[in-house]
C-alpha cells in the first residue's frame, strides 16, 4: 500500500529552499504544483509531481480535479516520477551559474538524496558463502571494484562513500583473500553473509557461522542458539549504529527461526557485538526470565584444506590449526598454528626464532634480554641473581661455590 511520506516532502522542500538561497533562478516553464509533490509510488526514492497546466487541462477537458493530496490512482495516472536530481535540474535554471554555485547545487542534491535514502526500510538478506568475496571486494573509491553489483535478485548493490563499512580493514581487498570462507567443510559447518540493505545500499554486514551443515538447517523447525555465532556487525553510520546492529541481529534470529526460549530461560545466539547491543535486545524482551547472551563462540570450524594462498584478517576465528584444518576463536600456539590478524593477505605464524640460536619456539616461551635487546629461547637465557634479570647464557659464568650465575662483565677476571 502506498503512503505519502511527509518526511520525504520535507526533504524535497528543504532541497528547493536551499538551492533558492544560493541565488539560482527557477525555471519558469517548469510550473510544478509544489503542494502535491510526494514520494513516488513505484520508487520511494523518486519524487512524484504534476505541472499546474496539466491540473488545469485535466479540470477543463476531463473534469478531473487534482487536490493537494491526490488519490493513489491519480498519482499513478497523471503524475510524473523522477529522481531528486532530475527534479532539481528541471526546477532550476543552471545555465550561466558560477562554478561555485554549481558545486553547492550538486552538494545540496547529494545531501537530499542521501536523506531520502535514510527513509527507506532496511531489509535483511542472507547470502551464501560464494558471495562473500564479492561483498568484501567492493569499495567506492577503488577503480577496479567500485561498480554496483548484483547477487541473485538483489540488484545494483553498493557501499556508499560515506559509509563506515569502508573503514573495515578488509573492505576493498582482493577476492582471493577470502578463499577460506568458500572452503568450509560443508558436511559439518556453514557460513553465511548477512546484509541489511536500504534501497540498494549495503548499510550493515556480518558473517554468520553455523555449527551444522547448510543441508541440516531447516528453517521451518526451531534452531538452537548455540549452533550460531554472529560475527562483528559492521554498519554504515555512527548515528543509529546500535539500532542498525540490533536490527540485523534480531532479523537473523527470526530468519533462522532460532528458539531463544529454552528451559524457561532466554538464550541468545552469541554475537561479537554483544556489548554494544545487549541493552537494546534485553529491553525488547520485557521479561523477568534469566537472559543468557555471550560474545564468545562455542564451536570451531573445519576447513577443506590445510593451506591457502591468502588469508583474511578475522575478527573472531583468528586461529587456524593447519594440522587439523580447524579455525578457532581460542588462542593456541605451536608450529601448526597460523594467526589470521594481518590485513595484507598473509597469515602470521605463532612461532618466532630465537635471535641467538635460531631455534623455533612459541612466542610465549621466548625470553627478552633487556641488556642486549633480543628475544631468545630458554636455553639461550640464564637467570642472574645479581642482576635480578635474565642474561644471555653466553655471558653467564657459573660459580659452583655459590651455585649462582654471574654476568661476565660483573666479574673481575
Ligand atoms: Zn636459543
Boltz pocket constraint, residues with backbone or C-beta under 6 A from the ligand:
constraints:
  - pocket:
      binder: B
      contacts: [[A, 354], [A, 355], [A, 356], [A, 357], [A, 358], [A, 359], [A, 376], [A, 377], [A, 378], [A, 379], [A, 380]]
      max_distance: 6.0
